[in-house]
Amino acid sequence: EYANPRNVAAGSVRQLDPRITASRRLDSFAYDLVTSLGQKTHEEKHNILKSFGFKVNSYSRRCRTLEEVFDFHKYCQKIRQELPYEIDGVVVIVNPIDIFEKLGVVGKAPRGAIAYKFPLKQAETVVEDIKVQVGRTGALTPVAYLRPVRIGGVVVSRATLHNEDEIKRLGLKIGDTVIVGRAGDVIPDIVKVLPELRTGREKKFKMPKRCPVCGAEIKKDPDGAIYSCPNPDCPARKHRYLYHFISKGAFDIEGLGPKIVDQLVENGLVADPADFFSLKEGDLAGLERFAEKSANNLIKAIQSRKEISLDRLIYALGIDNVGEETARELAKRFGSLENLAGASSSALEKIEDIGPVVAKSIYNWFREKRNIDFLDKLKRAGVKIKNPKKPSSQKLSGRVFVLTGKMKNITREKAKEEIRKLGGKVSESVSNKTDFLVVGENPGSKHEKAKKLKVKTISEEEFLKIIKINS
């Protein structure tokens, strides 16, 4: 009945009316157990979950060698079509819990687990054209326009080609017959060109010399394969920059999506992001789908976002190579926009995970007059920046805390905030560098690991006393 189970499930969970969600009859398997009940292996977690009445996947299997893992992967690939749900691979996880935890985490991904994907679902089609899209930073991305083809229940008509080097690697021409796959069953990707099916009418693709949107002369990055439009007023760049500015990690303005942004730009109401904050209800009166109430709601939503934390503002500015994590680190290190704007390239490079390329992007951004003028315009529009608070006390300086279990008298986020206020650090995993493990109700496996590493454990009550003593 539905073409894409992933989207149906996600859309069902997000329904405002729980009756609609219930009518979809979603189901799930339990794969992990947070509470420590003496389990030593991941396999034991599944057994405990099953004994408690949770649904566990009956196909899960313990493999003793890599050969057994490969055989299981092949087996799952064979039975894939018989399953009453879609899968795109298997997850291989280290069974002993102590070894799994010792391996640690990179970002959000545990080193002790890996997604072992199946080969792409593939289909044959024709590349009817290759067009170039202009991104927020001006980077040009070639996109293949395909003769529509159904792959895994989804009609695919476009595939990203990333850059000119990828086109050369594939040996792709406009008009070529190609094999298209969906990576992870989601992202369309050209896997292979079939040159033996060429008719002689195929055309070689060339990157444009001028921006397809504004006509500015294209520049090529001397250090890479990236072509870009240098015109900061390019309409394509402007639209995508506006979308970025109001996105969730930035100003996060509810009810203000791309379609409304496009309307505001087309009607001359918004030229840059600062203009959002000067909008009045009357400005929206003549726009399509804007009744008095909806106009009032949007203006209220915009005005409610006039105060923003420094890290979110830095991310919203759309500086090349500066993502959310880098923005947080910059806010923490410099403490104010003025300090960041005055920082030298060498000072920026001293920050962990910031190399010469990122440092140059940040330094150059604050040296452009148009950017400084934009920041002044934001201030005049009433945007206020909340600088990170300096720790009220440094008595927890250098101390690393880990939290586990449910807290009764304080939320986990509030607890983390209090630790940071006092100069301490919060980690998500227990290690030899951990000073305190704060234990709440139903602690997880972190508690067991802390005992093994002889990390000091304290109760929620003891933790609250520490905060009180040091506040």
SEPAVO-284136 format. One line per field, with one value per residue (C-alpha): x, y, z; residue in one letter. Coordinates in nm, 4 decimals. Each point is the difference from the previous one (the first is absolute). Layout:
N
X = c(X	...) .
Y = c(Y	...) .
Z = c(Z	...) .
r = c(A	...) .
***
This chain:
471
X = c(0.0000	0.2907	0.3069	0.2474	-0.0374	0.2667	-0.1904	-0.3346	0.1388	0.1635	-0.3117	-0.2242	0.2030	-0.0127	-0.3794	-0.1624	-0.3059	0.1007	-0.3011	0.1538	0.3291	-0.1876	-0.1875	0.3299	0.0772	0.3727	0.2084	0.3588	0.2663	0.1992	0.3751	0.1616	-0.0406	0.1298	-0.0668	0.2720	-0.1476	0.3303	0.0256	0.3523	-0.0730	-0.2222	-0.1570	-0.1074	-0.1713	-0.2200	-0.0826	-0.0995	-0.2131	-0.1762	-0.0676	-0.1597	-0.2404	0.1660	0.0062	0.3517	0.1157	-0.0016	0.2652	0.2674	0.2906	0.3318	0.2895	0.3283	0.2189	0.0130	-0.0904	-0.3221	-0.0735	0.0447	-0.2194	-0.2725	0.0144	-0.0511	-0.2841	-0.1829	0.0442	-0.1704	-0.2998	-0.0313	-0.3000	-0.1861	0.0100	-0.3143	0.2161	0.2807	0.3685	0.3079	0.2648	0.0962	0.1662	0.3074	0.0695	0.2706	-0.1707	0.1914	-0.1306	0.3282	0.1932	-0.2773	0.0215	0.3791	-0.0003	-0.1789	-0.1895	0.0913	-0.2518	-0.3262	0.1234	0.1291	0.3230	-0.1348	-0.2797	-0.0164	-0.2789	0.0772	-0.2139	-0.1320	0.0925	-0.2136	-0.3413	0.0653	-0.1755	0.0963	-0.0990	0.1212	0.1623	-0.2147	0.1875	0.2549	-0.0785	0.1906	-0.1417	0.1398	0.0299	-0.0025	0.3769	-0.0023	0.1313	-0.1240	-0.1270	-0.0807	-0.3250	-0.1001	-0.3595	-0.1085	-0.2736	-0.2289	0.0559	-0.1409	0.2570	-0.1134	-0.3507	0.1154	0.0070	0.3443	0.0484	0.3179	0.3401	0.2778	0.3331	0.1899	0.2579	0.1777	0.2527	-0.2814	-0.1345	0.3487	0.0448	-0.3269	0.0756	-0.3560	-0.1585	-0.3454	-0.2166	0.1916	-0.1766	0.0979	-0.0543	-0.1586	-0.0140	-0.1402	0.2792	-0.1401	-0.3287	-0.0350	0.2454	0.0002	0.3492	0.1393	0.1926	0.1194	-0.0125	-0.0781	0.2093	-0.0788	-0.3579	0.1053	-0.1628	0.2442	-0.2439	0.1344	0.1509	0.2978	-0.0840	0.1975	-0.0223	-0.1435	0.2328	-0.2709	-0.2478	-0.3227	-0.2034	0.1671	0.2505	0.3076	0.3291	0.0619	0.3121	0.1753	0.1576	0.3728	0.0318	-0.2908	-0.2751	-0.2504	-0.1405	-0.1887	-0.1945	0.1848	-0.3001	-0.1364	-0.3199	-0.0698	-0.3731	0.0687	0.2602	-0.2278	-0.2975	0.2040	0.1711	-0.3404	-0.1148	0.3153	-0.0412	-0.3438	0.0872	-0.0243	0.3649	-0.0105	-0.2927	-0.2534	-0.3017	-0.3143	-0.2370	0.2538	0.0915	0.1562	-0.3299	-0.0818	0.3594	-0.0272	-0.3247	0.1577	0.2995	-0.2116	-0.2191	0.2996	-0.0628	0.3274	0.3433	0.2116	-0.0735	-0.0113	-0.3152	-0.1942	0.0071	-0.1415	-0.3085	-0.3431	-0.3376	-0.1095	0.2956	-0.1427	-0.3604	0.0179	0.1922	-0.1549	-0.1263	0.0473	-0.3148	0.0119	0.0551	0.2759	0.1777	-0.0225	0.1364	0.2983	0.0948	-0.0227	0.2204	0.2623	-0.0004	0.0345	0.3340	0.1627	0.2141	0.2492	0.2995	0.3410	0.0666	-0.3311	0.0682	0.3479	-0.1514	-0.2799	0.2538	0.0812	0.3781	0.1661	0.1004	-0.1554	-0.2571	-0.1886	0.2817	0.2615	-0.2396	-0.0381	0.3768	0.0505	-0.2666	0.1536	0.3550	-0.0615	-0.3072	-0.1317	-0.0455	0.2357	0.2811	-0.0555	-0.0060	0.3346	0.1719	0.3048	0.0370	0.2709	-0.2263	-0.2780	0.2332	0.0879	-0.3554	-0.0412	-0.1349	0.0485	0.2662	0.1355	-0.2933	-0.2720	0.2031	0.0401	-0.3768	-0.0845	0.2706	-0.0955	-0.3739	0.0513	0.2238	-0.2727	-0.1803	-0.3336	0.0052	0.0767	-0.2798	-0.2351	0.0874	-0.0714	-0.3349	-0.0881	0.0685	-0.2107	-0.2828	0.0058	0.1876	0.1740	0.2835	0.0215	0.3697	0.0963	0.0208	0.3384	0.0128	-0.1110	0.2599	0.2963	-0.0124	-0.1000	0.2583	0.1578	-0.2428	-0.1783	-0.3535	-0.2091	-0.3737	-0.1937	-0.3556	-0.3055	0.0269	-0.2921	0.0649	0.1884	-0.0120	0.3060	0.0414	-0.0220	0.2576	0.2391	-0.0567	0.0832	0.3211	0.1145	-0.0921	0.2441	0.2782	-0.0426	-0.0315	-0.2671	0.0772	-0.2401	0.2189	0.1938	0.3783	0.3177	-0.0360	-0.3392	0.0060	-0.3631	-0.2877	-0.3316	-0.2394	-0.3766	-0.2814	0.0466	0.3609	0.1283	0.3177	0.2053	-0.0402	0.1611	0.2829	0.0639	0.0378	0.2543	0.2000	-0.0362	-0.1610	-0.1632	-0.3791	-0.2302	-0.3766	-0.2292	-0.0270	0.3794	0.0210	-0.2574	0.2020	0.3131	-0.1864	-0.1345	0.3378	0.1699	-0.2723) .
Y = c(0.0000	0.2369	0.0568	0.0870	-0.1680	0.2217	0.3202	-0.1519	-0.1011	0.3397	0.1874	-0.2181	0.0651	0.3761	0.0138	0.2563	-0.2234	-0.3194	-0.1806	0.0247	-0.1384	-0.2870	-0.0796	-0.0570	-0.2993	0.0629	-0.2686	-0.0314	-0.2348	0.0678	-0.0249	0.1480	0.0023	0.3032	-0.1235	-0.2251	-0.3349	-0.1826	-0.0602	-0.0515	-0.0253	0.1623	-0.3410	-0.0153	0.3383	-0.1511	-0.3012	0.2223	0.2232	-0.3058	-0.1360	0.3358	-0.0337	0.2435	-0.0882	-0.0910	-0.0844	-0.3775	0.0219	0.1417	-0.2398	-0.0318	-0.0452	-0.1384	0.0822	0.2533	-0.2794	-0.0549	0.3744	-0.0091	-0.3106	0.1636	0.3127	-0.2142	-0.1894	0.3216	0.1282	-0.3156	0.0193	0.3791	-0.0114	-0.2469	0.2255	0.1991	0.3139	0.1628	-0.0325	0.1346	-0.2004	-0.1458	0.1519	-0.1815	0.0735	-0.1131	-0.2443	0.0430	0.3224	0.0884	-0.0132	0.1901	0.2830	-0.0013	0.0625	0.3317	0.2345	0.2243	0.2867	-0.1906	-0.3257	-0.2810	-0.1611	-0.3387	-0.0103	0.0353	0.0065	-0.2673	0.1146	-0.2028	0.0956	0.2835	-0.0682	0.0769	0.0752	0.0997	0.3405	0.2881	0.3297	0.2472	0.3094	0.1300	0.3311	0.1992	0.1091	0.2947	-0.0541	0.2381	0.0566	0.0361	-0.3522	-0.1507	-0.3585	-0.1885	-0.1983	-0.2767	0.0229	-0.3574	-0.1643	-0.0851	-0.3539	-0.1930	-0.1366	-0.1798	0.1439	0.3604	0.1919	0.1541	0.2874	0.1706	-0.0968	0.2186	-0.0167	0.1855	0.1753	-0.0014	-0.2597	-0.2475	0.0477	-0.0646	-0.3058	-0.1469	0.1014	0.1333	0.1777	0.1526	-0.2670	-0.2921	-0.3108	-0.0500	-0.2237	0.1983	-0.1181	0.1326	0.0204	-0.1152	-0.0338	0.3784	0.2076	-0.0546	-0.0625	-0.0768	-0.3231	-0.0720	0.1259	-0.2498	0.1357	-0.3070	0.1331	0.3366	0.1084	0.2749	0.2770	0.0366	0.3355	0.0747	0.2120	0.3146	0.2072	0.3441	0.2987	0.2232	-0.0507	-0.1458	0.2233	0.3436	-0.0173	0.0756	-0.1510	-0.3345	-0.0454	-0.3327	-0.0884	-0.0422	-0.2612	-0.2211	-0.0817	0.2590	0.2597	0.2879	0.3159	0.2901	0.2357	0.0419	0.1491	-0.3027	-0.0798	-0.3732	0.0630	0.2520	-0.2371	-0.2870	0.2331	0.1188	-0.3622	-0.0734	0.3079	-0.1104	-0.3716	-0.2027	0.0374	0.3756	0.2363	-0.2865	0.2149	-0.2120	0.0300	0.1727	-0.2520	0.0197	0.0685	0.2987	0.1260	-0.0173	0.1996	0.2663	0.0349	0.0060	0.2753	0.2121	-0.0345	-0.1754	0.0679	-0.1454	-0.1869	0.3204	0.0999	-0.2855	0.1880	0.3201	-0.1652	0.1192	-0.1739	0.2430	-0.1019	-0.3520	0.1041	-0.0258	-0.3261	-0.3301	-0.2187	0.2761	0.0786	0.2374	-0.2782	-0.1779	0.3328	0.0812	-0.3435	0.0298	0.3482	-0.1214	-0.3006	0.2250	0.2520	-0.2801	-0.0934	0.3423	-0.1218	-0.2668	-0.1732	0.0853	-0.3498	-0.0093	0.3427	-0.1031	-0.3063	0.2112	0.2324	-0.2784	0.0387	-0.2560	-0.3211	0.1080	-0.2535	-0.0183	-0.1653	0.2495	0.2859	-0.1282	-0.0226	0.3527	0.1407	-0.1759	0.1097	0.3660	0.0787	0.2801	0.0856	0.2962	-0.2239	-0.2474	0.2772	0.1293	-0.3395	-0.0621	-0.3069	-0.1372	0.0386	-0.1845	-0.2832	-0.0653	-0.1239	-0.3758	-0.1320	0.3350	-0.0135	0.2621	-0.0275	0.0538	0.2703	0.1847	-0.0222	0.1502	0.2686	0.1102	0.0080	0.2626	0.2070	0.0573	0.3320	-0.1388	-0.2572	0.2601	0.2184	-0.2997	-0.0586	0.3682	-0.0338	-0.3014	0.2043	0.2900	-0.2483	-0.0869	-0.3307	-0.0582	-0.2457	-0.2076	-0.0487	-0.3183	0.0639	-0.0258	-0.2591	0.1633	-0.2111	-0.2002	-0.2550	-0.2777	0.1069	-0.2990	-0.2457	-0.2364	-0.1177	-0.2761	-0.0384	-0.3271	-0.0947	0.2180	0.3091	0.0791	0.3633	0.1372	-0.0648	-0.1408	0.3124	0.2244	-0.2167	0.0346	0.3745	0.0286	-0.2011	0.2235	0.3143	-0.1094	-0.0635	-0.3777	-0.2179	-0.2534	-0.3214	-0.2568	-0.3013	-0.1260	-0.0213	0.0322	0.3774	0.0048	0.1553	-0.0552	-0.2172	0.1494	-0.2919	0.0430	-0.2562	-0.3141	0.0711	-0.1535	-0.1855	0.3127	-0.0853	-0.3424	0.1472	0.2679	-0.2728	-0.1850	0.3170	0.1056	0.3297	0.1796	-0.0313	0.2506	0.0056	0.2711	0.1400	0.0213	0.1656	0.2634	0.0727	0.0531	0.2494	0.1801	0.0104	0.1360	0.2396) .
Z = c(0.0000	0.0756	-0.2184	0.2762	0.3439	0.1576	-0.0802	0.1013	0.3406	0.0603	-0.1116	0.2164	0.3150	-0.0621	-0.0371	0.2299	0.0369	0.1895	-0.1457	-0.3462	0.1328	0.1688	-0.3214	-0.1846	0.2263	0.0239	0.1680	0.1176	0.1336	0.3181	-0.0590	0.3101	0.3774	0.1905	0.3543	0.1420	0.1047	0.0153	-0.3749	-0.1311	-0.3723	-0.2587	-0.0616	0.3653	-0.0432	-0.2718	0.2179	0.2939	-0.2233	-0.1401	0.3515	0.0903	-0.2924	-0.2413	-0.3680	-0.1086	-0.3499	-0.0390	-0.2734	0.2353	0.0253	0.1843	-0.2433	0.1331	-0.3019	-0.2836	-0.2424	0.1952	-0.0234	-0.3791	-0.0278	0.2126	-0.2179	-0.3127	0.1686	0.0940	-0.3529	-0.1319	0.2369	-0.0317	-0.2339	0.2253	0.3071	0.0942	0.0373	-0.1984	0.0908	-0.1765	0.1857	0.3367	0.3069	0.1272	0.3679	0.2432	0.2368	0.3335	0.1555	0.1734	-0.3295	-0.1815	0.2552	0.0046	-0.3762	0.0642	-0.2294	-0.2945	-0.0126	0.0433	-0.1551	0.2254	-0.1193	0.1087	-0.2595	-0.3764	-0.2584	-0.2599	-0.2928	-0.2910	-0.3575	-0.1361	-0.1457	-0.3637	-0.3261	-0.3525	-0.1384	-0.2191	0.1012	-0.1936	0.1175	0.2499	0.1681	0.2586	0.3370	0.1957	0.3753	0.2976	-0.0127	-0.3795	-0.0658	-0.3277	0.0103	-0.3220	0.0171	-0.2413	-0.1266	-0.0639	-0.1992	0.2966	0.1264	0.2967	0.2477	0.3132	-0.0219	-0.0523	-0.3295	-0.0527	-0.2460	0.1235	0.1363	0.1369	-0.1808	0.2780	-0.2219	-0.3371	0.1173	0.0690	-0.3551	-0.1399	0.2230	-0.1272	-0.3598	-0.0156	-0.2959	-0.0454	-0.1629	0.1522	0.1236	0.3643	0.3004	0.2839	0.3599	0.3243	0.2580	0.3322	-0.1876	0.0155	-0.2073	-0.3792	-0.1346	-0.3455	0.0437	-0.3514	-0.3589	-0.2794	-0.2915	-0.2132	-0.0336	-0.1449	-0.3265	-0.0944	0.0929	0.3561	0.0996	0.2208	0.3056	0.0750	0.3158	-0.0856	-0.0159	0.1425	0.2840	-0.1448	0.2334	0.0109	-0.2869	0.2122	-0.1173	0.1710	0.2135	0.0607	0.3322	-0.0764	0.2761	-0.1043	-0.2464	0.1207	-0.2383	0.1573	-0.0737	0.1674	-0.0134	0.3555	-0.1473	-0.2199	0.0478	0.0403	0.2704	0.1687	0.0191	0.1424	0.2478	0.1208	0.0419	0.2016	0.2203	0.1241	0.0259	0.3200	0.1046	-0.0638	0.0775	-0.0194	-0.0930	0.0183	-0.2948	-0.2246	-0.2695	-0.3486	-0.1815	0.2214	-0.0272	-0.3798	0.0135	0.2201	-0.2327	-0.3182	0.1473	0.0972	0.3744	0.0853	-0.1510	0.2809	0.3272	0.2067	-0.1913	0.1626	0.3301	-0.1499	-0.1515	0.1114	-0.0264	-0.2690	-0.2188	-0.0231	-0.0663	-0.3780	-0.0112	-0.1011	0.2902	0.2575	0.1941	0.2972	0.2545	-0.1935	-0.0598	0.3705	0.0958	-0.2340	0.1214	0.3613	-0.0822	-0.1621	0.2851	0.2575	-0.1584	0.0293	0.2882	-0.1035	0.1551	-0.1427	-0.1339	-0.1907	-0.1489	-0.1166	-0.1694	-0.1535	-0.1657	-0.2454	0.0128	-0.2296	0.1825	0.3323	0.1199	0.3291	0.1989	-0.1209	0.0801	0.3589	0.0441	-0.1375	0.2330	0.2977	-0.0837	-0.0911	0.2114	-0.2228	-0.3665	0.0403	0.1262	-0.2831	-0.2611	0.1262	0.0156	-0.2189	-0.2228	0.2291	0.3057	-0.1818	-0.1021	0.3646	0.0603	-0.0126	-0.3336	-0.1770	-0.2699	-0.2428	-0.2457	0.2627	0.1762	-0.3311	-0.0701	0.3403	-0.0140	-0.3525	0.0790	0.2691	-0.2311	-0.2608	0.0396	-0.1217	0.2827	0.2668	-0.1398	0.0203	0.3677	0.0704	-0.1779	0.2167	0.3135	-0.1284	-0.0656	0.3697	-0.0062	0.3333	0.0498	0.3179	0.0660	0.1865	0.3720	0.1623	0.2776	0.3270	0.1765	-0.1252	0.2828	-0.2404	-0.2571	-0.1697	0.1626	-0.2390	0.0829	-0.1562	0.0701	0.0057	0.0965	0.0510	0.2219	0.2327	0.0928	-0.3002	-0.3728	-0.1698	-0.2150	0.3084	0.1790	-0.2943	-0.0062	0.3721	-0.0414	-0.2843	0.1969	0.2686	-0.2506	-0.0231	-0.3083	-0.0957	-0.1867	-0.1436	0.0798	0.3029	-0.0372	0.2050	-0.0408	0.1783	0.3488	0.1056	-0.1157	0.1156	0.0549	-0.0271	-0.0011	-0.2126	-0.0982	-0.3210	-0.0876	0.0757	0.3695	-0.0451	-0.2039	0.2643	0.2639	-0.2139	-0.0642	0.3663	-0.1003	0.2922	-0.0093	0.1711	0.0460	-0.1320	0.3547	0.0331	-0.3409	0.0997	0.3147	-0.2104	-0.2160	0.3074	0.1725	-0.3089	-0.1171) .
r = c(E	Y	A	N	P	R	N	V	A	A	G	S	V	R	Q	L	D	P	R	I	T	A	S	R	R	L	D	S	F	A	Y	D	L	V	T	S	L	G	Q	K	T	H	E	E	K	H	N	I	L	K	S	F	G	F	K	V	N	S	Y	S	R	R	C	R	T	L	E	E	V	F	D	F	H	K	Y	C	Q	K	I	R	Q	E	L	P	Y	E	I	D	G	V	V	V	I	V	N	P	I	D	I	F	E	K	L	G	V	V	G	K	A	P	R	G	A	I	A	Y	K	F	P	L	K	Q	A	E	T	V	V	E	D	I	K	V	Q	V	G	R	T	G	A	L	T	P	V	A	Y	L	R	P	V	R	I	G	G	V	V	V	S	R	A	T	L	H	N	E	D	E	I	K	R	L	G	L	K	I	G	D	T	V	I	V	G	R	A	G	D	V	I	P	D	I	V	K	V	L	P	E	L	R	T	G	R	E	K	K	F	K	M	P	K	R	C	P	V	C	G	A	E	I	K	K	D	P	D	G	A	I	Y	S	C	P	N	P	D	C	P	A	R	K	H	R	Y	L	Y	H	F	I	S	K	G	A	F	D	I	E	G	L	G	P	K	I	V	D	Q	L	V	E	N	G	L	V	A	D	P	A	D	F	F	S	L	K	E	G	D	L	A	G	L	E	R	F	A	E	K	S	A	N	N	L	I	K	A	I	Q	S	R	K	E	I	S	L	D	R	L	I	Y	A	L	G	I	D	N	V	G	E	E	T	A	R	E	L	A	K	R	F	G	S	L	E	N	L	A	G	A	S	S	S	A	L	E	K	I	E	D	I	G	P	V	V	A	K	S	I	Y	N	W	F	R	E	K	R	N	I	D	F	L	D	K	L	K	R	A	G	V	K	I	K	N	P	K	K	P	S	S	Q	K	L	S	G	R	V	F	V	L	T	G	K	M	K	N	I	T	R	E	K	A	K	E	E	I	R	K	L	G	G	K	V	S	E	S	V	S	N	K	T	D	F	L	V	V	G	E	N	P	G	S	K	H	E	K	A	K	K	L	K	V	K	T	I	S	E	E	E	F	L	K	I	I	K	I	N	S) .
***
